[in-house]
């Protein structure tokens, strides 16, 4: 394990329990942000291929509809997971 990781872990382990929850929330936030940026990068990477293939550009309404569909699917999966 790199020395900087060990130092960070030592600092985290020295925190009181209520602060550990804050650190965990922050780590979750950073991880979510990283996943979203990675997804955006993947989307932007295929944009030239879509354009070259003659696919029409998506309107803001199209994008909003796609986002809502994904969110609805996630909510549905989450509700199903809660029941198990």
C-alpha positions in Angstrom: 0.0 0.0 0.0 1.5 3.4 -0.9 2.7 5.6 2.0 0.2 8.3 1.2 -2.7 5.8 1.4 -1.4 4.6 4.7 -1.2 8.1 6.0 -4.7 8.8 4.9 -6.0 5.7 6.5 -4.3 6.6 9.8 -5.9 10.0 9.7 -9.3 8.5 9.1 -8.9 5.9 11.8 -8.1 8.7 14.3 -11.4 10.4 13.7 -14.4 10.2 16.0 -17.4 8.1 14.8 -19.5 11.1 13.8 -16.7 12.4 11.6 -16.2 9.1 10.0 -19.8 9.3 8.7 -18.9 12.7 7.1 -15.8 11.2 5.5 -17.9 8.3 4.2 -20.5 10.7 2.7 -17.8 12.7 1.0 -16.2 9.6 -0.4 -19.6 8.5 -1.8 -20.0 11.9 -3.3 -16.6 11.9 -5.0 -17.2 8.3 -6.3 -20.6 9.3 -7.7 -19.2 12.4 -9.3 -16.4 10.3 -10.9 -18.9 7.7 -12.2 -21.0 10.5 -13.8 -18.0 12.2 -15.4 -16.8 8.8 -16.7 -20.2 8.2 -18.2 -20.2 11.6 -19.8 -16.8 11.0 -21.3 -18.0 7.7 -22.8 -21.0 9.5 -24.2 -19.0 12.3 -25.7 -16.5 9.8 -27.2 -19.2 8.2 -29.3 -20.8 11.5 -30.5 -18.6 11.8 -33.6 -19.5 8.2 -34.6 -23.2 8.9 -34.2 -22.9 12.1 -36.3 -20.9 10.2 -39.0 -23.6 7.5 -39.1 -26.2 10.2 -39.7 -28.0 9.9 -36.4 -30.0 13.0 -35.7 -28.8 15.0 -32.7 -30.8 14.6 -29.5 -32.9 17.5 -28.4 -33.0 18.6 -24.7 -36.4 17.0 -24.5 -35.0 13.7 -25.8 -32.2 13.8 -23.2 -34.6 14.7 -20.4 -36.9 11.8 -21.5 -33.9 9.3 -21.5 -32.8 10.5 -18.1 -36.2 10.1 -16.7 -36.5 6.6 -18.1 -33.2 5.6 -16.5 -34.2 7.1 -13.2 -37.5 5.3 -13.3 -35.8 2.0 -14.0 -33.4 2.6 -11.1 -36.3 3.5 -8.8 -38.1 0.3 -9.8 -35.1 -1.9 -9.2 -34.5 -0.2 -5.9 -38.1 -0.8 -4.8 -37.8 -4.4 -5.9 -34.5 -4.8 -4.0 -36.1 -3.4 -0.8 -38.8 -6.1 -0.9 -36.3 -8.9 -0.9 
